[in-house]
Amino acid sequence: MLTCKMKLQITIIAAVVMLYQSAAVSQPNYTAPPLTIDVNSIHWTPSKTRGDGGMVNEYSWNYATYGPDFDFFWPADQYLSNMLFQIFSPIMLSDSGIVDTAGVRHPKFAEPSQPISQAATDWTWERRRFRPPDIYVDGIKLNPQYNGQVDPALKADEICEFNDLIPAYGVRAHVRIYTFSNPELANVAIWQITLTFTGEIALPKYKPQRRLPDQTITMWWPFSMSFGPTMGGYDEVYGGYPVESENVLDSWINKTSQLVTDDPRTDLKVAYYWCYYLPNIAGSPTYPNGSKDASFNPDRTTGHIYSSQIPGYALLYAPVSLQNNADDPAEPYSMMHAAITTSLWQTGKDFRNIYVGTESTEKFPLDPVTTGEGIQKGPMRFISAGPYSLTKNDAAGRYDSVTFVYGIASGSVPYEVADSVGRAWLGGSMSDAVKDSIILNGGRDSLVNSIDRAYWAWDQLSHGRAIPAPPPPPDVSVQSGPGWNVVSWSYPDLSYFKNAVTGVDDWYAWRVYRKTGAYYVDDPNDQGTGATWQLVYETHDRNQTTFKDTSGTRGVNYYYAVTSVNDGTQNNGLYPGTKLESSRYATRTSLAASPFKPGLSVSGRVRVVPNPATSASGALGRPSKTGGGPTDQIALFNLPVSCTLSIYTETGNLIKRWSHYGPADDYWDQRTSSNQYVASGIYILAVTNSKGLNGENLSDQFVKFVIVR
């Protein structure tokens, strides 16, 4: 008779095999294009645009870019939410080593100088349950054409896959990334990786195809997702970008799952990263309250906490052995700390001994500052499992595999808490220690709860259970008009109204959200207003697919998003019966729409606003690093329907000219025709070649205005 534990093991084995074997019907793209993971509030663009390695394994820097635009954003709508994201995964072999193509056995690992091998991406593959919605603003299509596959039967809303080859070890790595539109899983992803000992030492496209000889290797799998949750905020505080995330600490925490109680893995060991105070660095500020504690990157002026994100990951599944695929709760074997400039290269400590178990004192160390190592560049927290023995036998067609699953998430205190804590601290009513404790502990609690949700999602998938889903987001079009903006939306097919999991029509409502000012929350171009996304319209009539927004102010930028909500009857997930809403991140417009006043058919009414243009007037802001919203805008009001606009200096030098047609308003960013900002001074706006609504000629107009920098 089968025991409950045996039945559980059989269920997990079958589910893991089913999930992995489904890749056999894949349609990979061997050009290995970048992938886009943006179903919910996490936005990733994995690519090989950077670094020495391949897509995922072996010294891979492909997620890192050094500049204002990063490939990993969370949350996706906040200013400076960009994070560095790197992966390191040096396979570690036992003392028996590996035999190369010449029959020579290498002890410990193939390259004696270091346990690092440059991987090479073979193919990528992207699938979605529904295609991404089409987004238009004033007739301009904002999203690129989707070239991936659409499969309504997917068990997740998006599955991205890629195949890497680790040639030094003859190991092929196959990665699947699961993400979900369910708002209860908004900030999590599941990373499943299968390592197969094929013996390949080069991609198939390189001829002749050579393989390592038949043999058995014994390996440990140390895997590190290294996050830098400070990149954008660091630039704001220090005026530049850190090298190797040198103001980031890494540690780990044990979490007892509250959501999964029927599996042997009740404890989740979560690796995480956070922004730490980096003393004595160039540009390090002394804040107005006298503190030098720049932990979490408070704004120098307002105190707002920019880097409150606490990203991390945890091992969700590792097999007992190749013969027993049941989840082994004894894994991970260790969670050691490493630094890219020292310990990763075997200096300072013997990491191999930690991997293989001959050194037990540092298997689960705390952060390097607590353990006395101090701040280091390139912090990494490795989650290691093993050992596993894999056999390659060409004649028998045997190529052993081992699969691991990780949950990835990012936690944070709510935006309002990050803002209020930072302001209280800057104002002197809160100490450094209290500020740091609130942000770290609150963000860490958020992270571990999110990792638990990722574990719940994996538990659902691995047992063949469905994860409840909201309705798909609609296509959206926004059109600015005279005194209003019109938001329209639609589904490409009536089947979208049916629940993607159960097939039942459970549609409940359309919702329209709006943000004023700049594209990102807390963007400096919002002038400190704290503008956030607000619900402005809701209807329960599925045929009502237009909203005319007449409450806007002409000349002001507005961004919109439309969501779809179900009635919750098909939701048997974490909170059964709760209505599920599609993500507004999927449909938010990245281009502003502004209601305008129609061009006039009379002359003599043109105005320049503000005049004079000063910092106090809000017209002399700085350029947005995120591209969201206008910068340094001077408004030109009461223009004719058609005219030529020219800006002259007081001495009559032409510095900018352009044609205008349609609304009564236009804007100038205070740049010359050669894209240089103008200096303080007196300027003249000339409105010439003017025509009214019926094409009638109108008199020229000249307006003098002042810029004070």
N, C-alpha and C positions, 0 to 999 in steps of 0.2 A: 504493500500500500504506500502511495506517495504521501509524504508529510507536507505540511503547509510550506515549509522552507524549500523542499524539493520542487513543489509546484511553482513557487515564486521564481526559483532559479530557471526553470524551464520556460516560464513566461518571459523573463528578461532575455534569455538566450534567443528565443524565437523573435522577439521584438527587435533586438539589436541586429540580428541577421536580416530581418525584413527591411529595416531602415537602410542598412548598408547595401543589400543586394539591389535595392531599387535604383542605385546609381548605375547599374548595368545597362539600363535603358536610356541613359543620359545622352544628350546631344551636345557634346562639348565643342567649344570654339577654340581651335588650336592657335589662333592668333593671340590668345591670352589677354583680352582687353580688360581694362579696369572694371571692377564690380561696383554697384551702387547699392548701399544698404540704408534705406530711408523710410521704412514702413511706419515707424513711429517717431519718438522724440530723439532717438539716436541717429546720427547721420555719419556714415563712414563711406569713404571712397578708397577701398584697397586697390593699390596699383603698384607697379614696379618702377615708379618714376624716381625713386631714391634708393640708395643703398647698395650694398655689395652682394646681398643674398637674393633669394627668389621671393615668391609670394608669401610664404609663411615660415619656412624652416631655416635653421642654421644662419645665425647672424643676419637676420632680415631687418632692414631699416625702411622697408618700403612704405610704411605708414607715416613716416616723418618728413616734414618739410620745414625748412628754416626760413620763416618769413611770416607775414601777417595772416596767411591763409593756410589752415591746417586741414587734414583729411578726416579728423574725428571731432564732432561737435556734440556736446550734451550739456544742458538741454538745447535743442536745435534753434530756439527762437531768442536766446539771450545773447547780448553783446559779450564778447570775449569768453565764449563757452568752448573755444577750440583747445584741444588737448593733443599732446604728443602721444603717439601709440606705436610701440615697437614690440617685436616678438623675437625671443631667443630660445633655441631648443637644441642644445648640443647633445646628441646621442652619446651615451656613455657605455662602453663595452666592458665586459669582465676581463680578467687577466688572460683568458684564452684568446682574446683579441679577434682578428679577422684575417682571412687569407685573401691576398690580392690576385689579380689576373695572372701574375707570374708564378703563383704558388707560394709566395713568401708570406709567412704569418707575421702580422704586426701586433705586438703586445698592446693591450689596453684599448687603443683606437688607431684608426688608419693613418692619421697624421700625427706623429709623435710630438710635434711642436705644440699642438693645441687641439682640443676636442671640437673643432669647428669645421664645418664643411659648407661650401657655398651651394645652396639649392638652386634649382632652375624650374620655373613654372612651365608645365606642359600645356595645360588647357584650363579654361574657366567656363562656367556655365551658370546662368542666372534664370530663375523661374519665379513667377508670381501667380498668386491665385487670381488676381485681377490686374490688368494693365494699369500703370500709373495714370491718374486723371490728366486730361489736357487742360491747361490753364492759359487764359488769354486776358490781356489788359489792353483796352483800346486797339484791339485787333492784332496785337503782338503776341505770338505764342511764346510762353516762357519756359516750357519744359522741352527737353530734347526728345526726339523720336525714340520710343522704347523698342529695342531690338531683341529683347529676351523672349523667353517662352511664357505663355499664359496657360495655366493648368488649374481649372476650378477644383480639381480633386486633391490639391495639395493639402498636407496636414498642417502647414504653416502658411502665413500670408506671403512670405518670401523665403526662398531657399537659394543660397548662393553656394557654388561649389568650385573648387579648383584642385588640380593635381600637381604636386611638386615631386621632383626627384632629388634625393640626397645622395649624390654619386659616390662620396667617399665611403659610404656604407652599403651601397646597393639597395637602398630602401626607398620605396615610393610612398609618398604621403598624400592621402586623399582627405580633403577638408570639406565639411558641409556646415553652413551657418544658417540657423533657423531664426527668423524674427516674426513678430506677431503684431497684428493691428489691435488686438484686445487691449483696451486701456489699462487693464490690470497688469499687463506685461509691457508697458510703454517704454521702459528703460532697460530691458534685458534682451539678451541674445543667447543662443545655445551654439556652442562650437564643438563639433564632433570631428575627430581626426582618427583615421585608420592608417597604420603603418604596415606596409607589406614588404617582406624581404624578397624582392624580385631578382636581386643581383645586378640590376642595371647600373652601369656607371656613366651612361650618357643618355640623353633623350632619344627616342626612336628616330627623330628626324636627322640625327647625326649618324652617318654610316662610315665604317661597318658597325653594326650594333654589337657591343661587347658586354659580357656579363662576368661577374665574379664566379668562381667555381662553386659547385655544390658544397654546402657546409651548414653548420648550425652556429648561430651567434647568440650570446646572452647579453641582454642590454637593459639599462635603466633609461627611463624617459623623463628627463628634467625639462620642464616647459615653463617659460616665463612670458607673461604679458606685462610689458613695462609701460606704465602710463605716466604722463606728465601733466597733471591737472592744473598747471599754472601758466601755461604758455601765453595766452592772451592777457591775463591779469598781470603777469610779470612785465610785459611790455608797457602796460599802462603805468605801473609803479616805477619801474627802473628805466624806462625809455629804450628798451632793447629786448632781445630774446636770450634766454639762458642757454648755455652750452650743456648738453647732456642732462638736462633737468636737475641741475646741481642744487636746487632748493626744494627737492622732493625727498621725502622719507617713505620707506616701505615697511610694512609689518604684516601681521596676520592676527586673526581673531577666530575663536571657535563659536559656531552658531548651531544650536540645537533646532532642527527643523520643526516648525509649528504646523506645516502644511502637508508633509509626507510622513506618515506614521506606519505604513505597511511595507516599507523596504528596510533592508538591514542598515543602510547608511542614514543614521539619525543625526549625526553630527557633520556639519559642513565647516571645513577649515578654509576661511576666506582670506586671500591675500589682498592687500589694499595699499593705496598710495595717497599722500596728502601734501599740501603745500606747507613748507616749514620755513621758519625764519632763517635767512642766510646772512650772517653778520659780515661786516667789513668787505662788502662787495661794492664795486664802483656804482655810484648812483643810489646807494642804499639811503633811504630817506630817514630823517628825523621828523616825526609827525608833529603837528601843532600841539598835541597833548604831551609832548616831551618823550614819547615812546619811540623806540627803534624797532619794535616788533612788527615786522612785515609779514608774519604768517598769514596765509590765505589772501595776501595781496589786497589790503584795504586801499580804497581810493585816497589819494593824498588830500583831497579837498572835502569830500563828503563822508569818508569813512566806509562807504559801501564795500562789502566783501565781494571781490570779483572771482576768487578761486575757491569757492565753497565746495566744489565737486570732490567726492571721495570715490574714485573708480576702483574696481577690483574684479576678481574672478575666483572661482572655486572648482575643484574637481567634483563632478557629479557622478561619474561612472568610470571604473577601472576593473577589468576582469580579475578573478582570482588567478587564473592561468589560461593558457591557450586551450587546455582541455576542459576548463570550467569557466564559462562566460558569465557566471553570476557576479554581481557587483561585490567588490571586496572592500568592506568598510575599513580595513586596516590601511588602505591607501588614502591619502598620499603618504609615501614613505618618509618624506622630509619636505620642509619648506624653507630652504636656506636663502639667506640674503647674499647678493653679489653686486659688484660694481664694475662697470664696463672698463674702467681704466686700471683696475687692480685685480680683484679676485677672479674675474671671469677668465683671465689669462694665466691662472695658476700662480699668481704671486701673492704672498701674504698668508695663504692657507691652501691646503690641498683639497680642492673641492671634489675631486674624484673620490676621495675617501669618504666624503659626506654622502655622495651619490650612492656608493656601493655599500656603505654601512660600517666601514671599519673605524669611522670617526663618528661618535654618537653625541658629542657634547653640543654640536651646533646644528642639529637637524631642524630644530624649530626655534631659531633665535628671534628676539624682538627686533625693533628697529635699530639701525646702527648707532644712533646717538645714545640710546638706552644701554646698549651693549658696549659702549666705550669706543667704538670705531670712528665716530664723528661723521660729519657730512661728506658724502662722496659723490662723484659724478657718475651719471648713468645708473641710478639705482634699479635693481631687479629683484624680484621675489620669485624664486623657482618653486613650482609644485612638482614634485618628483614621485614617480611610481615605478615599481619593478621589484626584482628582476623578472624578465620574460625571455624565454628561449625560442628563437624563430629559426626554422629550417627552410632552406632552398634546395629543391631537387628537381632539376629540369626533366629528367627521364620520367619521373613519377608525376610531373605536372604539379608539384607541391611548392607553394609559396605562402608561408605562414603569415598571418596578419594578427594585429592586436589593435583594439579600438579604445579610445578615451573620449570622455565627454566633459566639457567645462561649461559652467554658467558665467556669463559676463554681465556686469551691470555698473551703473554709476549712481551713487546716492548723493544727497545734499540736504541741508536744511532748506526749508521753503525760501523763496526769493525774499519775502517780507521779513523773515528772521535775519537773513544775511544783511539786509539793509538796516534794520533797526539795531541789531547788535553792533554793526560797524559804526553807525552814527553815535550810539551811546558810548562806545569805547573812545571814539575820537573826541567826544565832548567831555571826557574825563570822568564819567559816571560808571565806568566798567574797567576793570583791570585787564592787563594782557592775558593773565592766566584764565580768567573767566571767559573772555572773548574766544580764546583758542579752544577751551574746553567745550563751549557750546557748539562751535562750528564742527570740530572734529567728532565729538561724541554723537551729535545729531546727525551728521552726514554718515558716520559709520553705522549707526542704527538703521538709517535709510538704506544703506548699501546691503547690509546683511539680510534685511527683510526682502529686498529685491532679489538677492541671490536665492533666497528660499522660494520665491515665486518662480524663478528660473528652474529650480529643482522640481517644483510642482509641475511645470510645463513639460520638463523632460520625463517625469514619471508618467504623465498622461501619454506622451508620444510612445515611450518604450513599452507601455502596456496596451497600445493600440486604441487608446481612448482619445476622443476628440477634444480639442480646445475651443470653447465657445468664441465666436467671432462677431464683431459688429458688422453693419452693412458696409459695403465698399464706398469710398468717397466718390462724389459725382464729378463730372467735368464742370469747369467753372469759367465764366466769362464776365469781365467787369468793363463797363463802358462809362467813361466820364461824360458829363453833359452840362448844359447851362443851369447851374444851381443844384445839381444832383449827380449822384453816381448810381448806375443800374447794375445790380448783380444778378446774373442768370446762371442756372445750373441744370444739369440733366444727366440721366443714365443712358449709356449707349444701348442698353437692352433691358426689357422688363424683368428678365431673370435676376437682375441685381436686387430686386425687392425681396427675393427669397433668401432665407438664411443660408449662408455658404456651407454650413455643417449639416443642418437637418433638412434643408429644402423647403421649410415652412415659410410662408410670407408673414414676417413678423415686423415689418416696417412700422415706425412710429412717428417720426418727425424729421423735418429739415431744420437746421440751425445755421444762422449767418453770424459770423464774428467779424469785428472790426478793430483795427489798431490805428491810432492817430500818430502822425509825426514821422518817425523813422521805422525802418523794417524790424530792427531788433529791439527787444526790451532793454531798457537802460542805455540805449545808444546815446552818446553825448549830443547828437543832433536833436534829441528830445528836450534839450535845455533843462534837464533835471526835473521834468514834469512827472516822471515815473509812469508814463503811459503804458498800459498793458492791453492785451486782447480782451475785448468786451463782447458779450452776447447782445446783438442789436435786433435780432429777428428770429422768430420760431413759428413754424406752421405745421399742422398735422394733416394738411391736405397735400397728398403726394403730387397732385397736378399743379399746385401753386409753386412754380419754379422761378419766380422773379421777385426781387426786392428792390424797390426804388428808395434809395437813401437820400432823403431831402433834408436831413438834419446837419449835413456837413457845411463847413465854411469854405468859400471859394479861396483857392490858393493854398489850402492846407492839404498835405498828403494823407491819403487813407489807404490802408491795406486790408484785404478781406480774406476770409476763409469760410468755406461751407462744409458742414458735416451732415451725416445721416445717422439717425438713432433708431435702434430697434426697441421693441416693447419688453424685452427681458424674458419672455416666456420660454425661449430656447436656451437660456443661459443657465447651465448647471455647473458653472465653474466655481471660482473662489467665493463668490457672493451670489448664490442662485437667485434668479428672478430680477437681478439688477439690470437696468437698461444699459446697453453698450453703445457707445458713440464712436464713429470713425474719427481718426486723428485729424485735427485741423492742420497739422504740419503737412499733410498730403496735398492740401488745396490752397494754402496761403499764397497770396500773390506777392512776388518779390519785386514787382514794379508798382509804384504808387499810382493811384487814380485821384484826380483833384477836380471837384466841381468848378465850373468856370462860368463867368458871365459872358454872353455873346458879344463879339466885337461891336463897337459902336458905329453908327452911320453919321456921326457928327464929330467935329474937330474941337480942340481947345480944352480937353478934359483930362489929358494924360497926367498921371501922378507917379512919382518914384517913392517907394516905401521900403524901409525907413529912410528918412532924410533929416538929419545926417545919419549915416550908417556907422554905428559904433558897436563895441563889444557889449555894452549894456543893452543895446537894442536887440541883441541876439543875431545880428546879421554877420558878425565876424567870428563865427565858429571855425573849427578846423575841419579838414576833409575827413570823411568817415572812412575808417579802416575796413569796415564791413561792406561798404557799398550801399548801405541802407539809408535812404532819405537824402534830402537836399543839403548842401553845405554852402555856407557863405552866400546865401541867396539874397538878392535885392529884387523886390517885386516891381513890375511895371504895370500899372492899372489903367483901365479905361482906354485901352488901345482901339484903333479902328479894326474893322474886319480883316483888312489886308494892308500891310505896310512894310517898309524896310526900317529896321532898328539899327542905329549906329551910336557908338559910344566914343566921345572925343575927350581929350584932355582940355584943360582950360586954355592952352595955347593952340588948340586946333588940330592936334595930332590924332588921327584915327587909330583906335586900338582894338575895336571889335565891331563886326557888322554881321547881321543875319536877317533873314526874311521871316515874317510873322503872318499867320493866317488863322482865323477862326475865333478863338475866345478873346475876351477883353483883357486878359492877363497874360503876362509872360515873365520870365525870370532871367537874371544874369548872375553868374557865379563869381563875378569880380575877377575873371581871368581875361587876359588879352587873347588875340587870335593865335599867338604862339604859346598859349597855355601857361602864362606867367601871371601870378597874382599882382594886382595893381597896388601902388603905394597910396598913402594918404594924400588927399588933395581934392580939388574941385573938378568935377566932370560934367559933361553935357550929353544928354540923351537927345538925339535927333530922330524924329518920326517923320519919314518922308515916303513918297510914292503911295500915299494913303488912298484907300477906296472904301466905300460903304457897302452895305449888304447887297445893293443892286448894281454895284460896280461904279457908282458915281465917285468922281474925284473929290478928295478932301484936302484941306489946307495942311501944310507942313506944321509940325509942332516941335518946340525946343524946350527942354526942362533942365535946369541946372541943379546938381545935387552934390553932396559932400560925403567923403569917406574918411573916417578918422580911425587909424589903427593904433 
